[in-house]
Amino acid sequence: MAHLLKQLLSACLLFLAAQSPAALADTYPSRPIKLVVPFPPGGTSDTVARVLAKGMGERLGQSVIVYNQGGGGTIIGTEAVARSAPDGYTLLWMTTPFAINHTLFAKRPYDTFEDFIPVVDVISVPLVLIVPSNSPAKTLQDLIAMAKKAPGKVAYGSSGPGGSPHLATAMFASKAGLQLNHIPYKGSAPAVMDLVAGQTDFVIDTLFLTRSQIEAGKARALAQTGAARSPLLPDVPTMREAGLDDYEASSWLSLAAPAGTPETIVSRLNATANEVLQDDAVRRSLEDQGLVIAGGSPERARTHLRAEVERWGQAVRDSGATIN
């Protein structure tokens, strides 16, 4: 009996040792990884997630499967990851709405900072302010002057209340001291199409979405919202260059894991994602769409998240939007 108990104890100790973070990292990944994208299929976010998942799967030797779980303003998919095992086999595609929701939603079923570990920033998505091709506004300052002459009359379209285009415009209005008329749409595409048709005065949305209208001469770009000019729009100034000194707003896409994921696994995921982002074919594919490669350490991603929660939180407060 004593010998049997000793064997059982030894077996238990071996099992526990095998479950230690170091041991798990040594065998990770041993099965496919699920990447939860809290949006429906299609669109920039989903497309980039699939590019990264494919590249990471090739390097890790296990498939990284994109699982679209939209709904609730990204809350549903995000909560699912927060409640999953912190073993590196369920990851979150963390995007700008994650930072926005911290302030937009009075209550959330997860904690923004305590329930997740940012792994790596993947890309940033520049936004562009466009006007109809026949607009009298030739510059950003022209548009600001128009809005100041007719408070509440200049109309802008957005993808809907609480989205990054809406809040980027609310940030613009706050910093420029404007009263604007918000026309919300069910998505960015109809907002841009009505802008082209002259139904609204301007739209702020992604370069990815607006580029074709700009190149076709159906819309005119007055300013870019990022820190630097996109190589795809070298002649269009940033908001700061156009006179709005402290304005900067870009959408972004990042990879995150549930809190408690072993540091060794987080490090491996980070290193693998950075390898994919440095691949020449991947870089060309993303940059040709006007996307800006990020990359970097988990620490950089955590710092960036906190800064973005504050930036977009102020925009939410300026807009007055809230969801109980």
N, C-alpha and C positions, 0 to 999 in steps of 0.2 A: 504493500500500500504506500509506504513512504517513497519507494522508488517511482511508483506511478505518479504520486503528487509532484515529485521533483521533475518528472518529464513534462507534466502539465504546466508547471510553473515556467520551465524553460521555454516551452512552446509559446506561452503567453508573452513572455519577455521578448521573444523573437518577433512575434506579431506586432507588439507595440513599437519595437524598434523599426520595423518595416513601415509603420505609419508615421514616423517622425518626419518633420519637414525636409531634412536632408535626404532621407531615403526616398520620399515621394518625388523630390526634385530629380534624383538620380534616374528614376524610371519615367519621368514625365516628358512627353505625354505618352500614355500607353493605350489611349483610345481617342476617338474623335472629340474635338472641342466645339462647343456651341457658342456662336457669337450672336447675341440677341441685339437686333436692330429694332428700336421701338417705333418704327415707321412701316407703312405698307411698302411692297416692292416698287422699284422705280425711283427716279430722282437721284440727285447728286449723292446724298447720304448713303443710300443703298448701293449705288454703283461703286463708290469708293470702298465701302465695306467689303464688297466682293473681290475687288482688286487686292486689298490687303489680306483677306482670308485665303485667297488662292496662293499668294506668295508665301505666307506664313506656313500654310499646310505643306507646301513643297519643301520647306526648310526644316520643319519639325518632324516630318515623316508620318504625320497623322492629318487627316482632313480637318479643316476649320470650316464648319458648316454655318452659313448665315441663316438665322431663324428670325423671320419678320414677325414681330409681336407689337403691332401698333395699337392705338387707342388711348383715350384719356389724356391727350396732350403729352404723350410719351410716358405717362405715369405707370401704365400697366406693365409694359415690358421692363421698365426700370425696377419696379418693385419685385418682379419675378427674379431678377438677377440678385437683388439685395437679399432675397430669402434663399438663394441657392447655396450649395456647399462651397466653402472657400478653398477649392482644390485645384483651381485653374482650368476646369472643364466647362465652366459657364462664364462668359465674359460679356461686358456691356459695351455697345457702341454709344459712347457718351458724346452728346452734341450740344449746341448752343441752348436749346430748350431746357436742358438739364440745369444750366445756370439760371436761366430765366425763371424756371418753376420754383426755385428757392424762395423768391419773393412773390411771384404771381399767385401761387396756391397758398391759401391761409393754412391748410393742413396737407401734409404729404405722408404716405405710409412708409416712409424711409427717411433717414437723416442724410442730407447732402454730403456731409464731410465724414461722418462716422461709419457709414455703411458701405463705403466704396474706397478703393485704392486706384487713383489714376496711374495708368501704366505708361502711356506715351501719348503725346500730341501727334496727330497724324497729318492734318492739313488745316489751313485756314482758307476761308471762302470769301474773297473780296465782294463787297457790295458796291453798287453803282447807282448814283442818282441820275435818272433820265427824264427828259421832257419830250413831248411830241415834236416831230421834226419842224412843224410850223409855229412852235412856241416863240413868243417875243423874247423869252429869257435865253440869252446867249451865254451867260455865265452864272455861277452860283450867286454872286452878288445881285445880279439882275432878278433872280427868282426871289431872293430875300426882300429886295425892294418892292417887288410886286405884292408879296404877302403882307408887308407892313402897311402898304397903301390901302389894302382891303382886308382887314382882320376877319378871319373866319370864312373868307370866300375862296381862297386858293385851296383846291381839293387834291388830295393824294390817295392813291389806292394802295392796298396792302393785301397780303395773303390771308389776313384775318386778325382779330384782336389777340394780342399777347404773343404774336410771332415775331421773329427777329426783324423782318421788314417794317412792321408796325412800330416796334420799339426803337429801331434805329432812326426812324423818322421822328418819333417822340423826342428822342435825344437831340436830334437836329433842331427841332422846334424850340426846345428848352434853351439850348445854347445860343440860338440866334434870336431868341425873344419873339417868337411867332405864335399866332393863333391860326391853326389850320383846320380844314374840314376833312375828317377821316372817312374814307369810303372803303369799308371792309369787303373783301371777296372771299369766295370759297377756294382759296388757293392762289398761288402767284401767277400762274399762266393767264387766267382771265383778267387779273389786275393789269398785267402788261398789255394784253390785247386791247383793253379799253383805253389805256394810255395812248397806244398807237392810233386808236380811232378818235382821239381828242376828247374823250369823255372825262378825263381827269387832267390835272395840270402837271403832276410829276409822280414818280414812283421810285422808291429805293428798293432794289432787290439784287440778287446775285449776278455777277458777271456771267456765270455759267448760263443763266436764263436770259439775260438781256443782250448778250453779245450779238446774236443773229439779227435782232432788230436794229441795233446800232450800225452793224456792218451793211445792212440793207438800206440804210438811210431813213428808216421809219421812225427812229428815235434819236435824240441827241444826248450824249453823255456830258453832264456838267461837272461832276466830281466823283471821286472814288473815296470810299470810307476807310480804307486801310491805312497802315502806317507809311506805305510806299506805293508808288504807281505800279500797276500791273504791266509787264512787258507787252501784253496784248492791247493795252490802251496807253501807250507811252506819252501821248499828247494831252491826256485828260488829267488835270491836277487832283491831288488829294484834297480832302476837306480842309486840312490845315493850310495847304498851299493856296487854297482859294479864299482864305481869310477867316476860317473857323478854327482858331488856334488850338483848342483843347479837345477837338472832336476826333475820335477813332472808334470804329465799330466794325468787326468782321465776324462772320459766322465761323465755326470751327468744328472739327471732328476729332475725337480722341478715343483711345481704348482704355477700358477700366476693368477692374476685377472686384469681386466681393471683398469686404473687409475681412481680414484674417487669412487671406491667401498668403502662403509662405513667401518670404522675401526672395528666396532662391528661384521660385517659379515666376514671380513678378519680374525679376532680373532677366530670366531667359526669354520671357515674352517681349520685354522691352528690347533686348538685343536683336531678337528675330525680326520684330517690326521695323527697327531701324535699318536692318539689312535690306528688307524689302523696299523701304523708301529710298535707299541709295542705289537701287537697281536702275540702270540707265533707261530701260524700256518702260519701267513703271513711272519714273520721273517724267519722261517725255509725254507719256499718256496723260498724266494728271496736269502737268503744266500747260499742255496744249488746250486744256479745258479752262484755263485761267485760274487753276487752283495753286496754292502756295504750299510747298512741302514744309513740314515742321520737323518732327523727330525730336530727339533729345532724351534726357533722363526722366525717371519717375518723379524726381524732386522738382524738375522744371514743370512737369505736367501738373503737379499739386499746386505749385505757386501760381501757375497760369489759371487754374480753376478758381482759386480764391479771388484773384483779380477780376475774373470775368463775372463771378457771382456779384461782386460789388458794382461793376460797371453796368451790367444789365439790371441789377436790382434798382439802381438809381433811375434807369430808363422806365422800369415798371412803375415806380413811384411817380415819376413825371407824367406818365400817361394816365394814371388813375385806374389802370386795369387791375382787377383782382378776381380770383375764383375761390369761393368758399368750399 
